[in-house]
């Protein structure tokens, strides 16, 4: 719609544009309040979503604690790593193994032929050979000899490619001015120069034949595991979820033990405490943030009238404390603390709380309240509990209750369930960015404010039009009055 062209003050001399603008500034106050209310609702929604993301991230991290298979990590230890090295490669079924090495495996040595390359004329792998020749590879495993043609523009690299792709079964490599050919199937072979001069590659002139050395067959290793003899094809092999690397023969059996990986379990618990403390720090900071009364969000036109830093500061003060004393977040933190303090029924009474494994609240002091529920680890006590009663420590976090009894549920699952409740309440309150439609409490509030803003925009347009209409009528009346006054004066002047 094209805006009407308005001319004001032509008869009255008034600045009609400014007068109407000032009048509309007063009329716009209800609309401005709606816009500021919308900004506050959006700030609150975004703050709730930020907290919800933190809770969800922490909840996901609890998977490392609430499932037993994540905590029952094992490690294998050899009494003699110099003789037999071991590492986990699955799930061993036993806790102890013995291994005696009678014989190490010896790899097979393939048949090979070695040629000394002329380093003065073929100094590197990219230099051209400089002569044409043909070689023939013959072996008892081949039906007929394989011929390979080499041109003067070939390099060592291109010659190797021709040999390797010839179908002869011979593979070539080049290192330190040596061209080495090997045959993996163990059969011997001959290399004959059938034409040309191949002396630059150490093969001689036409008619020269070089016979390969004989290969040596490999031998299997012999090991005795838990009293049973096994033949192994290599010196590294896997047995019952353990990878063994045998390095030397042994006179007596070597002991290999499977133990709980206490370091991994300790680090998992320590990581949980760290993440928990970070979470409650951030949530507590949000619900205790200072609220500055009397400060409201700035509209765009208000920001434009202020220096940028001043506008940012005022907006920051208006946003501060937006979730102060929020009941959803406060209750959620209380529920997490409760989940960690109630003893676990069905567990060993000596290991049914965190404090018994070395995890407590802040040390007693007059400033302890400032920590607001943070956890502290006595590392020596926790390591002792893991070393002597690791299974009971795991039970404290992972115990499953088929009846869903809260007191019989492991601490990690309790926290997970409490977080579920809080996350749902926050989602109902503020929605989240993954939902296609925001049907949350704040989402519906913002929708209603938007509708009210639209109504006020239409209403204000009508009010502005009425102001202009009144001023236009005034200008017309003044113009008519001025015209009549001029006519009257003219008439009076004519009579004189």
N, C-alpha and C positions, 0 to 999 in steps of 0.2 A: 504494500500500500504506500502511495506517495504521500509524504508529509506535506501538510498545507503550508503555503508561503504566508508569513504573517508580518505585518508592518505595524509597529506600535509607536505611539507618541508623536504622530505626525501633526495632530491638532493640539494635543495637550502639552507636548514637549517632555512628557514623562518617559523614563527608561522602563518601558513596559516589560521588556524581556527580563530585566533584573527583578522587577517586582513580582512577576509570575514565578520566576525561579525561586525567590525567597519564600513565597507563599507555598510552593510545591515542596520545598525542603521541610516545612512544617508538616505538610500533609503526608510526606513520605516516612515519617517517624515509625508508624506501625509496620511498614514494609521493611524498614531497616532493622527493626527488632526481629522480624521473621528471618531475615538473611543472617543476622548474627546468631540467632538460635540454631539455624541450619548448620552454620560453621561449627558451633559448639557440639552439636550432635555428631557431625562428621569426625571431629577431633576425638570425641568419646568412643565412637565406633572403631576408629583406627587404633586407639590405645588398647581397647579390649582385644582387638585382633592381634596386636603385637604381643600381648600377654598370652593369648591363646596359642600363638605359634611357639612361644617359649615353653609352655606346658606340654605341648604336643611333641616337641623335640626331646624334652626330658623323658617323657613317657616312652618314646621309642627306644631311648638309651637303656631303659630298664629291661629290655629283652636280654641284655647281656647278663642280667642277674636272676631273672625269674624262671629261666629254663635250666634244668640241671645239666643238660648236655653241653651248655656253654661254659659251665663252671668246672665240670669234671675233665679238665684238660690234663693230659698225661705227658710225661717226658721219659725217655729211656736213657739209662746211664750204664756205660761199660766200665768194668774195673780196670781195663787197660786199653785206652784209646790208641796207643801206639801199635797194638796188635790187632784189635777189632774195634772199628768205629761204628757207632749206631745212631740212627735218628728215626723219628716217628714217620710212618708212611701208611697209617691206617689205624685200626683199633685192635691192639694186641689182646689175646684172650687170657693170657697168664700174667702174673706179676713178676715172675722170675724165670730166667733162661740161663742155660750154660752152653757155651760153644767152644769146641776144640778144633783148631785148624791143623789138619794133617798135611795138606798139600795145597799150595796156591795154584790158581788157574794160570795157564800160560797161553797167551793169544797165538794164533797161527801166524806164521811168517810167510807171506806170499812169494811166489817166484818173481824175480826182479832182474832188470838189466839197467846198468847205469852208464851214462855217456857224459864225458867232459866237454862242455861247450867252449869254443874258442872265445875267451873273454876279450881278446884284442879286436875281433871283427864283429862279435855279437855281444856287446857289453851289457845289454839289458833286454827285457822282454818285448820292447817296442821297436827294436832295430831290425831291419829287413835282413833275411838270410843271405841274399845276394847270389844264389845259384839254384838251378833247377835240379831236382833229383826225385827218384821214386824208391820207396822202401816197401818191403813185403814182410808181413808178420805171419808166422806159421806156428801151429801148435797141434798136438794130438787131439785137442778138444774141438778143433776147427775142421770142417769138411774139406776145405781148400784154403790155400793161403789168401790173406787179405792184402790188397795193394793200396798204397797211399801215395798220392802225388803231391810234391811240394814245389812251389814256384819261388823264383828269386825274390819276389815281393812279399813273401810270407814272413811273419815274425815268429818268435818262439811261442807266443800265445796262440797264434793261428795254427801252428803245427800241432800244438797240444790238443786244440779243439778237433782237428782232423783225426788224430789218433783216437781220442776218446769217443768220437762218434762213428768210428769205422766199423763197429760191430765185431771187432776181433776179441773183445773181452779184456783187452789191455788198456790200462789207464796210465796217463802220463802226467808228471808234475815237473816244475822247474824251480830250483832254489839254489842259490849260491853257485851259479855257473854249472849246475848239474841237471841233466835231463834224465829223470828216472821213470822207467816203465815197470808196472807191476801187473800181475794177473791174479785176481782174488780167488779163482777156483782152485788154486794150488798147482795147476799143471804148468810145466815148463814151456818156454816158447823161444823162437829164434827171430831175430831181426836182420833182414838181408837188404843191402843196397842193390837194387836191380838195375839202376841206371843213374848216371850223373855223379856228382861229387857231394857227399854229405859229411865231409871231414870237419866242416865248421861246427857241426853238431856232435862231433866225436864218433860218428858212425862209419867213417872211412869212405873209400871209393867204391865204384861199381864192383859187385862181386863179393864184397866184404860181408861176412855173417857174424853176428854176435849172439851167443847163446846165453839165455838167462840163467841165473843161479837157481838151484832147486829150493822150493819153499819148504817150510817146516810145519807139520800139522800142529794144531793147538792141543793142549792137555787140560782136562777138567780139574777143578779144585775139589778137594775132599774135606768136608767139615762134619763134625759131629755135634748135633744140636739136641740138648736134653737126652743124650744117650743114643740117638738115632743118627746113623751115618747118611749123608746126602752128597751127591755129586752136583757141582755147580759149574756152569759154563763160563762164568766170569767172577772176578773178585768182588764185585758189588752185586748184591741180590737182595730180594725181599722175601722175608719169611714171617708169616702170621702178623702182618702189619708193622714189621720193623725192617728197616733197610740196614743190612749189614755190609760193611766194607772191610774185608780181611786184608791185612797188610803183611803178616808174617806168620810162620808156623808157630804153634804153641805146644809146650810139653804138658801143661795142665789146662783144664777147662777154664775159660774166662766167664765170669759171672756178669749177666746183663739183667738189670732190674727196671721195672716199669713203676714209676711213682707219680703221684699227683704233682702237677707243675705249680708249686706253691707261689712262685714269682708271678706267674700269669694270673692266678687267682687273687693274689694280693693287689696287683695292679688294677684288676677289674673292680675290686671293692674300693680302692683308693680313687679311681676315676669316678665311680658313683658318688662318693662323698664330695668330690670336687664339683661335679655337675649339680648336685643337690644344693650345695652352698651358693653356687653362682645363681641358681634359680631363685632361691629365697631372698638373696641380696637384691635382685632386680625387681621382684614382685614387692618386697617391702619398701624399696625406694619409690615405687609407683604409688602405693597406698598411703605412704607417709609424706609425700611431696607437699611442699607448702602451697597453700591456696591464697592468692592475692584477691581480696574482695574488692569489688568495684571496677575490676578490669574486664573489658569485653573484647571480643575479636574486632579487628579493624576491617572495614570494608575497603575496596580498592581505591575509592576516591579519598578516603581518609589516609590511606598509606601514601598516596601521591602528594598529600599536603605536608608530609613529615620527612625528615631525613631517613635514609634507608635503615641505618643502625637503630635509630629510635623506634621506627616501626617494628623492626624485628624484636626489640626488647619488650615492647608493649604487648605484642602478640605472644611472646614467650611467657610473660607474666599472666596473660589471660588463659593460656593453655595449662599452666602449672597447677598441679593438684586436682586435675580433672577426674582422677579416680581415687581421690583421698578417702580413706576409710571405706572403700568399696566392699560390700558384704560378700559378694561372690568370691573375690580374691582372698579376702581375710579368712572366710570360712574354709576355702580350699587349702590355705596354708595350715590352718588348725587341723584339718583332716589328715594332712601328710604327717604332721608331728605326732598325732594320735596313732597313726599306723605304725610309726617307728618305736613307740614307747610301750605298747601293750605286749606283754609276754606271749610267746608262741606256745599254745597248748599242743601237747603231743610230742614236744621236743624235750631233750635232756634239760632238766631244770638249771643245769650249770651253763647251758648255751641257748637260752630262750629269749635273750634280749641282746641288743647291740652293745650295751655297756660291758657284757661279759666276754666279748671278743675284742674289747679295746676301743670301741667307738662311743663317745659320749658327747654331751653338750658342752657349752663353754665352761672352763674351770671356774670354780666358785670365787666370786669377787663382787665388789659393789658395782662393777661395770659389766657383769655377765649379761644383764638384760639387753645391752646394746647389740649383742650378737643375734638376738631374735630367732633363736632356734638353729643356729649353725652347728655342724657336727665337727668333732675333733677326733683324730686318730692317734692312739698310743701304738706306734708302729711295732714296737718290741712285743707288746701283748698280743697284737693281731697276728704277727708272724708265729708266735708260740702257739696260738690257737689253731692256725692253719697247719702247722707242723705236726701237732699232736692229735688234733681232732678236726681235720679238714672236712670230713664228711658231715660233721655236725654243724660246722659253719655254713656249708652249702645248704643243709636242711633249713637253717634259720631263714634263708632268703627264698628258697624254692619249694618248701613243703606245700603239697596240694591237698585241698579239702574237697572230697567228693560231695559233701553236703553244703559246700559254699559257706561254711561257718567262718565268720570273720576271724575269731581268735585262733582258729586252726590253720589259717592261711598264711603262707610265707610272707615276709615283709615286702618283698619286691612286688608280689601280686597284689597285696593290699594297696600299696601306693599306686599301682597301675589302675586299679579299680576306682580309687578316689579321684585320680586325675581324670578318668573317663567322665565322672559326674561333673567335675568343674568345667571341663572342656565343653560338655554338652550345654551347661548353663550359659557359658560365655557365647557359644554359637547361637543359642536361642536369643540371647540379648543383642548380639552384634553381627551375626552371620559370619561368613568367610568368603574369601575371593574365589573359591573353587565352585561355589554354588551358582547356577545360572540365574536364579531369582533370589533376591534378598528378601525373605519373609520374616526377618528378625524383628524384635521390638523396635530397635533403633531404625532399622530399614523402613518399617512402616511409618515411623514418626517422620523420617526425612521425606517420604513420599507425600505425607499429608502437608508438611510445610511447603513443599514444592507446589502443591495444588493451591494452597493459601497465597503463596507468592504470585502465582498466575492470576488469581482473582484480584489481588491488590494491584497488580500491574494494569489490568483492564480498568479497575475502578479509578486509579490515578489518572489514566489517560482521559477518562470522562471528566474528572474534576479539572484537569488542565484545560481541556477544551472549553469548559464552562467559564473558567477565568478569562480565557482569551475572548470568548464571545462577549462577556460583560465589558471588558476593556474596549473591544471593537465597537460595541454599541455606544460607549461613552465617547469614543473618538468621533463617531458619526454625529452624535448630538452636538459635541463641541464644534465640529466642522460646520454643521448647519447653523449653529448659533453665530459663529464667526462670519459666515456668509450673510446672515440676516443683519448683523451689526454693520458690516461693510455697506450693505445696500441702504441701511438707514442713514448711515453717515453720509453716503453719497447724495441721498435725497436731501438731507439737511444742507449739504454744501451747495446743492443746486438752487435751493430757495434763496440763499444769500446772494 
